[in-house]
Amino acid sequence: MTDTPPSVVIEGLSKKFDGPDGKPFAAIDDITLSIRPGTLTAFVGPDGAGKTTLMRMMAGLLRPDTGTLRVLDTDLRTDPQSVQNRISYMPQRFGLYEDLSIQENLDLYADLHGVPLDVRKERFARLLAMTDLAGFTTRPAGKLSGGMKQKLGLACTLVRVPDLLLLDEPSVGVDPLSRRDLWQIIEQLIEEEGLSVIVSTAYMDEAERCDQVFVLNRGMKLAEGTPAELTKRAQGLTYVVTPDAGVPARDLQARLIDAPDLVVDAVPSGGQVRFIRRPDCDEAGFAQLLHDCAPEPREEELEDAFMLLLRQHDEAVQGSAITPLAAGTVAPPSNGNGNGPVILVRDLVRRFGDFTAVANTSFDVRRGEIFGLLGPNGAGKTTTFRMLCGLLPATSGELQVAGVNLRKARAAARARIGYVAQKFSLYSNISVYENLDFFGGAYGLRGSRRRDRVREIIRQFDLDPDAQSGNLPLGYKQRLAMAAGLLHEPEILFLDEPTSGIDPLARRAFWRTITSLSQSGVTIVVTTHFMEEAEYCDRIAIQDAGHLLALGTPREVRERSGLRAGHMNEAFIAIVEQARAAEREGQEAA
Amino acid sequence: MEAIIDTLAKIFSLCRKEVIALLKDPANRVILIGPALVQSLLFGYAATFDLKHVPYAVFDQSHSAASTEFLARLDGTGIFEREATLTTSQQIAPVIRDGRALMAVSFPADFASDLSAGREAKVQVIFDGRNSTTAGAAAGYVNTVIAAYNRERGAAAPVVVERRAWFNPNLDSRWQILPAMIATLSMLQTLLLAALSVAREREQGTFDQLLVTPLTPLQILVGKAVPSVLVGLTQSTIILMITRFWFHIPMEGSVWLLYLGLLGFTSASVGIGMSISALALNMQQAMLYTFFIILPLALLSGLITPVRNMPEVLQIATYANPLRFGVDLVRRIYLEGAGLGDIAHDFLPLLVVASVTMPLAAWLFRNRLA
């Protein structure tokens, strides 16, 4: 190691913002750390941990309230410009000019950074080759997929070679394949150009690739170290358990996660349940919890350590994390009868102009199951979903939900479904009670029945009736949206990307609610781009570029991919790549 | 029966939600009352065609008792104020051009001698025609002064016009403008409010949530239109109060009939606003469309310029303009005391506009795709 000074030195750094309720809160709370030059460093943490605030401060875009912040051995307070001349920063949503082509965007950023003309040609060629965009240089940036936009953003950030590269959640909203490409580019740059890179991420598999990891939560630094050092914190606490035959893994998972005194975290995976034991857990209680299932120790992973740190910190700060709903608290719906498919889709097609968003898709959803629509952004999930809910007409094909096509059916048929949109879509400026009261009325509940139902659902979802809906924390907004969707006791609940943008703990609590709803007999259709969430579903459909690539139980889909073990993510990548390869072959043959 | 109660209960839920959402925001509460209050006071005081001060310049070559007496009469009106006394005819142009005087009165050297000889004496009055309205009004006043002057000198014209202005005895333009504002000002806001109502929900994603409920598009429409109509009527009431009790313009007609007329007018405006809202994909578009149509609506309403003076094509176009009939309706009920029979013909176009735009909006709710 040479004597080069650390690329970033932070001491006692704090930054306060005004919260939505007008009270100030600490986005960054007394953080001290230092980052070695020439390394790949990750900030990991749930949403609201302070990752973006920290990134923006290092880029000189936000002034710290207190503390010192030195980047590249320069004090940012006194001389932000000379730091900015030497770093490159890619914000979460990079400012591409959507009407300009790829080449024009690159030229523009090269002009802005004053890159000499003679250097450009070689640099552009290299960046375009790396990002695999060379074939599309004349295409407007607005017409690129999410993954391609992100790669172009990275290319524009790298038109010159910086001393330090800051990437703020570069892989958010990017499908697994593009995510893999993006990381290959970053690693290639470090290897070939000796770049120092700081990246913030919510994905543990990304943090695992880094030299140094800082875990943030609620504006505080919880831990730091190499991935291996951090992973050791969960040593001896991680297990995997196989449920009895005939018992879905998610039922066992639900039982485990309902015992926060014994278990830190549990997730279903490939028909088994992976879980983390509490270090101080009571042995007798633990044995009783698992009944006769024998847990087998498994190798700890970075994610286990992360969940452990997060859970411990949240408990220390606020007593306990968001309490999940207990099983059986949701009333069974006044369900129709029969065992036939409750949703029937045949040869569904949707085109927008000459773009086919959904191509020849067919599937059924059975009564009472959890059905997952999976795929990267732009795969056609949301389009399919909107057609199912009657919000969008199909170009062709047959579509039945609870026996009717919701787009053509009488309005009363819509009372049989509940809908939770991707974005919070209740009224932000009125209270929780007013929202529920309104939706109760819209679904035809009247008088004392409405009052009782609203009171009941507020209790079930543990909501504060007087809180202004727009000011709720994300996890509670999610709950309110679910509560509104369930007020009228629908047979089928549609959830569009319910877990995007909420932190891992809230996601566990959310899925716990879903599994308990499913136990009470509600059919659930859910879309997600988190592949591991497929494990909670009875059956899943994987879409890519409008085509249905795989359909079946998570186990069947995994087997189709040829990968028996491992994460769903890898199975997904394998399936998409096989499909794309088959398509290429088809084109070549034709 | 059960079905009707069910429908009404659902619509009522939506209306109540709209009103709560509207009133919850303190900024909104101010917007609902403030502009109507301020604008009607502003129009009452500022927007008047009556000339209160006319600065003028004199170029007197006659230097006679007669010209002095004539000028004294001008000054005696209290409206004309002498701004400059000129010594050469070259000075006239700059004084008008710079706007120091609205008109210049020029007496020829033989003014007094012609007058005493019983010949026709000429006075030249030059007006600043860049604003034809004020120039015309000033010319009218000058003529009145000259007519009185002639009469007293016994040179009375053979025909004397006795003016009697009905419904506005003093021809006060405030009487003409303020009652029209009861319709006009409230329309500006109801149009915008209605235009934003669905566009806001589309932009914030709440509209999908509304569409998946058992509410039919027509129920959504009614639930959203009723609060907008109520806001429009409230604003009209504020302006009505100011017109009647602050500016003391006497009201001749029936209050009930006035509100019946306003109900028809506001419904038509809300219908147009709703159609804009259903067509717009976001609030920015809705606002743009609204501002785009507001000026033509005001121009083609007969508020400032009579509809009869417009080219025939435009006259036909005014039939689609609720403001034309709203202004006519309010003025006639307020100033003239018109009865239901007198204004019935104003109702028909309003009802046609409302019954075309409202169902159009409801259809667009489901069929306008983002």
Interface residues (C-beta under 8 A of the other chain):
Chain A: R386 C389 G390 L391 L392 A411 A412 A413 R414 A415 I417 Y419 A421 Q422 K423 F424 S425 L426 Y427 S428 N429 I430 E434 D437 F438 F439 G440 G441 A442 Y443 G444 R446 A484
Chain B: D6 A9 K10 F12 S13 L14 R16 K17 I20 A21 K24 D25 Q204 G205 T206 D208 Q209 L210 L211 V212 T213 P214 L215 T216 Q219 L369
